[in-house]
């Protein structure tokens, strides 16, 4: 994806999926109510409809239907990167070696 908003969108969508999953786990595992699951699914559905509507109105010129349908796979492939971003932070500065040439 070459769009500068792709990272933000995928983080938002993954957050919605995570919220829906947590709500479902609370519902089935801890005997909670169905309200959190319903709210999460509603938010996910509203986001999907909004994205599809925006694509239908203005995005068809720059993004094909095949590329649009590939976005969920793209987002799932990013999950390990997001996990590494928050768990395995680089704390040491690594200096790039330079050859002895002049600038």
Secondary structure in CASP SS format (residue, H / E / C, confidence):
PFRMAT SS
TARGET T0000
AUTHOR 0000-0000-0000
METHOD secondary structure of the structure
MODEL  1
X C 1.00
X C 1.00
X C 1.00
X C 1.00
X C 1.00
X H 1.00
X H 1.00
X H 1.00
X H 1.00
X H 1.00
X H 1.00
X H 1.00
X H 1.00
X H 1.00
X H 1.00
X H 1.00
X H 1.00
X H 1.00
X H 1.00
X H 1.00
X H 1.00
X H 1.00
X H 1.00
X H 1.00
X H 1.00
X H 1.00
X H 1.00
X H 1.00
X H 1.00
X C 1.00
X C 1.00
X C 1.00
X C 1.00
X C 1.00
X H 1.00
X H 1.00
X H 1.00
X H 1.00
X H 1.00
X H 1.00
X H 1.00
X H 1.00
X H 1.00
X H 1.00
X H 1.00
X H 1.00
X H 1.00
X H 1.00
X H 1.00
X H 1.00
X H 1.00
X H 1.00
X H 1.00
X H 1.00
X H 1.00
X H 1.00
X H 1.00
X H 1.00
X H 1.00
X C 1.00
X C 1.00
X C 1.00
X C 1.00
X C 1.00
X H 1.00
X H 1.00
X H 1.00
X H 1.00
X H 1.00
X C 1.00
X H 1.00
X H 1.00
X H 1.00
X H 1.00
X H 1.00
X H 1.00
X H 1.00
X H 1.00
X H 1.00
X H 1.00
X H 1.00
X H 1.00
X H 1.00
X H 1.00
X H 1.00
X H 1.00
X H 1.00
X C 1.00
X C 1.00
X C 1.00
X C 1.00
X C 1.00
X C 1.00
X C 1.00
X C 1.00
X C 1.00
X C 1.00
X C 1.00
X C 1.00
X C 1.00
X C 1.00
X C 1.00
X C 1.00
END
